[in-house]
Structure formats: C-alpha cells, structure tokens
C-alpha cells in the first residue's frame, strides 16, 4: 500500500461527503445548500480532495477524488480489504451508489497514507 504515501502532503478533507461536494461544486449547488460547508466556491482554483466509496460494482471500492467547478478527477482507486468490505456491507447492505467513507475505512486509509 505504499502507493498512497504519495498523497500524504495533499490537503485531504476527511469529512467531505459526496453530497457536500455536489452541493459545493455543481452549478445549482453553490448557494448555501444547507450542508456543513459554509464557504462557497469562488473560482476554479477552489478545490476539494476527499474520499468516497463507490458501490456500483460487485465489491465496493474507495476513490480519492479531486473536485473543482470544472469537474472531478480520480486520483486513486483502491480495493478494500475483505474485513472492511464485510463491515461496509453490514452497515449499508446491498445498496448501490456513492457513499461517504465509514469510520473504519477512514482509519484504514489514514494508516495507509502515513
């Protein structure tokens, strides 16, 4: 997992959730959408880097995403260890979609980056 160490100096927003990113960066959303982020995006230089769980395939994957008002770029995509897949499925069931990272996945990611 040493591949994640290259992201250690990025300013990752560990609390950003997919719904927050949509609210901040999509055209209709940058208007005080009522989420936990009070600052609005003011220019294309404003960006967020955050983790999301992508659960559309057979097993969930975790992505590191850089988003600005122009769009999103996936910086990394990781398979989760089996125990975290089981934990995620226990919490979310078979729901498909894009989800915020769970506490256990966040803790695992932090150990992998450092």
C-alpha positions as CSV (number, residue, x, y, z in Angstrom):
1,X,0.0,0.0,0.0
2,X,3.0,2.3,-0.2
3,X,1.3,3.8,-3.3
4,X,-0.8,6.1,-1.0
5,X,2.2,7.7,0.6
6,X,2.4,10.0,-2.5
7,X,-0.8,11.6,-1.4
8,X,0.3,12.3,2.2
9,X,1.0,16.0,1.5
10,X,-2.3,16.7,-0.1
11,X,-4.9,18.7,1.9
12,X,-7.5,15.9,2.1
13,X,-10.8,16.9,3.5
14,X,-11.5,13.8,5.6
15,X,-15.0,15.0,6.5
16,X,-16.2,15.8,3.0
17,X,-19.1,13.6,1.8
18,X,-20.3,13.2,-1.8
19,X,-23.4,15.2,-1.1
20,X,-21.2,18.1,0.2
21,X,-19.1,18.0,-3.0
22,X,-22.3,18.1,-5.1
23,X,-23.6,21.0,-3.1
24,X,-20.4,23.0,-3.4
25,X,-19.3,22.3,-7.0
26,X,-22.3,21.7,-9.2
27,X,-23.7,24.7,-10.9
28,X,-27.0,24.7,-9.0
29,X,-25.5,23.8,-5.6
30,X,-23.1,26.6,-4.9
31,X,-25.7,28.6,-3.0
32,X,-25.6,27.8,0.7
33,X,-27.3,24.4,0.3
34,X,-27.6,23.8,4.0
35,X,-24.7,21.4,4.3
36,X,-21.8,21.5,6.7
37,X,-19.7,23.7,4.4
38,X,-20.4,27.4,4.7
39,X,-17.7,28.7,2.3
40,X,-18.8,28.9,-1.3
41,X,-16.7,28.2,-4.3
42,X,-15.4,31.4,-5.7
43,X,-13.1,30.4,-8.6
44,X,-11.8,27.4,-10.5
45,X,-8.8,27.5,-8.1
46,X,-11.0,26.3,-5.3
47,X,-10.9,22.6,-5.0
48,X,-11.6,19.8,-2.6
49,X,-9.8,16.5,-2.2
50,X,-11.8,13.8,-0.5
51,X,-12.5,10.0,-0.3
52,X,-15.7,8.3,-1.5
53,X,-16.9,4.7,-1.6
54,X,-18.1,3.6,-5.0
55,X,-20.5,0.7,-4.6
56,X,-21.9,0.1,-8.1
57,X,-19.8,-3.0,-8.9
58,X,-19.6,-6.4,-7.3
59,X,-17.4,-5.1,-4.4
60,X,-17.1,-1.6,-3.1
61,X,-14.0,0.4,-4.0
62,X,-12.7,3.6,-2.4
63,X,-11.7,6.6,-4.5
64,X,-9.6,9.6,-3.8
65,X,-11.2,12.5,-5.7
66,X,-10.1,16.0,-6.6
67,X,-13.1,18.2,-7.5
68,X,-13.4,21.8,-8.6
69,X,-16.0,23.6,-10.6
70,X,-14.7,22.1,-13.8
71,X,-15.3,18.6,-12.7
72,X,-13.8,15.7,-10.8
73,X,-10.6,13.7,-11.2
74,X,-10.0,10.3,-9.6
75,X,-6.5,10.4,-8.1
76,X,-6.6,6.8,-6.7
77,X,-8.8,3.8,-6.7
78,X,-8.4,1.0,-4.1
79,X,-9.9,-2.3,-3.4
80,X,-10.9,-2.6,0.3
81,X,-9.6,-5.4,2.5
82,X,-12.1,-8.2,3.0
83,X,-12.9,-7.2,6.6
84,X,-13.7,-3.6,5.5
85,X,-15.9,-4.9,2.7
86,X,-17.8,-7.0,5.3
87,X,-18.1,-4.0,7.6
88,X,-19.4,-1.8,4.8
89,X,-22.0,-4.4,3.7
90,X,-23.1,-4.9,7.3
91,X,-23.7,-1.1,7.5
92,X,-25.1,-0.4,4.0
93,X,-26.5,-3.7,2.9
94,X,-26.7,-4.2,-0.9
95,X,-27.4,-0.5,-1.6
96,X,-25.8,0.7,-4.8
97,X,-24.4,4.2,-5.1
98,X,-21.6,6.5,-4.0
99,X,-21.2,6.8,-0.2
100,X,-19.0,8.7,2.3
101,X,-16.2,6.7,3.9
102,X,-17.1,4.9,7.1
103,X,-15.1,5.5,10.3
104,X,-13.3,2.1,9.9
105,X,-12.4,2.8,6.3
106,X,-11.2,6.3,7.2
107,X,-9.0,4.9,9.9
108,X,-7.6,2.3,7.5
109,X,-6.9,5.0,4.8
110,X,-5.0,7.2,7.3
111,X,-2.7,4.3,8.2
112,X,-2.1,3.6,4.5
113,X,-1.2,7.2,3.7
114,X,1.2,7.6,6.7
